[in-house]
């Protein structure tokens, strides 16, 4: 059973997309795990619905594997709730966060964030 502070990191067999550079989500990333491995700070961008129309309810998980900061940011016009100024940092290496699309251009990010 999951507690209120637990994060769901996707179903067994969820696709893993290992990236080392700044990355904007693609439609095929829905339901997947994005791993960020870099010594420098890198961003995963939640795109505007006009660019990539994820269905409401789409979940994407992001895990920070590298020493560099990993951030989840909203593209212009995208509201990212659970964050300060639309940008959230994953709190430490080997930690993760989940982005859940709840509206046309609205996401909620929760997990090991700061």
C-alpha positions as CSV (number, residue, x, y, z in Angstrom):
1,X,0.0,0.0,0.0
2,X,1.1,3.5,-0.8
3,X,1.3,6.2,1.8
4,X,0.7,9.9,1.3
5,X,4.4,10.6,0.9
6,X,5.1,7.7,-1.5
7,X,5.4,8.3,-5.3
8,X,4.3,5.9,-7.9
9,X,7.1,5.4,-10.4
10,X,5.1,3.7,-13.1
11,X,3.8,0.2,-13.8
12,X,6.2,-2.7,-14.0
13,X,7.8,-2.7,-17.4
14,X,7.3,1.1,-17.9
15,X,9.5,2.4,-20.7
16,X,12.7,4.1,-19.5
17,X,14.1,7.0,-21.5
18,X,17.6,7.9,-20.4
19,X,18.5,11.4,-21.3
20,X,21.6,13.5,-20.6
21,X,20.6,16.8,-22.1
22,X,17.7,19.3,-21.7
23,X,14.6,17.4,-22.9
24,X,11.1,18.4,-23.9
25,X,8.6,15.6,-23.4
26,X,7.2,13.7,-26.5
27,X,3.8,12.1,-26.7
28,X,5.5,8.7,-26.5
29,X,6.8,9.6,-23.0
30,X,3.3,9.3,-21.4
31,X,3.5,6.6,-18.8
32,X,7.2,6.3,-19.0
33,X,10.2,7.0,-16.7
34,X,12.7,9.7,-17.7
35,X,16.1,9.4,-16.1
36,X,18.3,12.4,-16.0
37,X,22.1,11.7,-15.8
38,X,24.5,14.6,-16.1
39,X,27.0,16.4,-14.0
40,X,25.5,19.7,-15.0
41,X,21.9,21.0,-14.4
42,X,19.4,19.8,-16.9
43,X,15.6,20.4,-17.5
44,X,12.7,18.3,-18.5
45,X,10.1,20.6,-20.1
46,X,6.3,19.9,-19.9
47,X,5.2,21.2,-23.4
48,X,2.2,23.3,-24.2
49,X,-0.9,21.4,-25.2
50,X,-0.8,23.1,-28.6
51,X,2.6,21.5,-29.2
52,X,2.1,18.0,-27.6
53,X,-1.5,17.1,-26.7
54,X,-1.0,14.6,-23.9
55,X,-4.4,13.3,-22.7
56,X,-5.5,14.5,-19.3
57,X,-4.4,11.9,-16.7
58,X,-1.1,11.3,-18.4
59,X,1.7,10.6,-15.9
60,X,5.4,11.0,-16.5
61,X,8.1,10.1,-13.9
62,X,11.5,11.8,-13.7
63,X,14.4,10.4,-11.8
64,X,17.6,12.2,-11.1
65,X,20.5,9.8,-11.7
66,X,23.3,12.2,-12.1
67,X,25.0,14.6,-9.7
68,X,23.7,17.7,-11.6
69,X,20.4,19.3,-10.7
70,X,17.4,17.9,-12.5
71,X,14.4,20.3,-12.9
72,X,10.9,19.9,-14.3
73,X,9.7,23.1,-16.0
74,X,6.6,24.2,-17.8
75,X,6.8,25.6,-21.3
76,X,5.3,29.1,-21.9
77,X,1.6,29.0,-21.0
78,X,1.9,25.8,-18.9
79,X,0.9,25.9,-15.3
80,X,3.0,23.6,-13.0
81,X,1.3,23.2,-9.6
82,X,3.3,22.1,-6.6
83,X,6.2,24.3,-7.7
84,X,7.6,27.8,-7.2
85,X,7.4,29.9,-10.4
86,X,6.6,26.9,-12.6
87,X,10.0,25.2,-11.9
88,X,10.7,22.3,-9.6
89,X,14.0,20.7,-8.7
90,X,14.3,17.0,-7.8
91,X,15.8,17.2,-4.3
92,X,18.7,14.8,-4.6
93,X,20.5,12.2,-6.8
94,X,18.6,8.9,-7.0
95,X,15.3,10.7,-6.1
96,X,12.3,11.3,-8.4
97,X,9.1,13.2,-9.1
98,X,5.9,12.5,-11.0
99,X,4.1,14.9,-13.3
100,X,0.4,14.4,-13.8
101,X,-1.5,16.3,-16.4
102,X,-4.8,17.6,-14.9
103,X,-5.9,20.2,-17.4
104,X,-5.3,21.4,-21.0
105,X,-2.1,23.2,-20.0
106,X,-1.9,22.2,-16.3
107,X,0.2,19.7,-14.5
108,X,0.8,18.7,-10.9
109,X,4.4,17.7,-9.9
110,X,4.9,15.8,-6.6
111,X,7.5,13.6,-5.1
112,X,11.1,14.3,-3.9
113,X,11.1,18.0,-4.9
114,X,12.4,21.3,-3.6
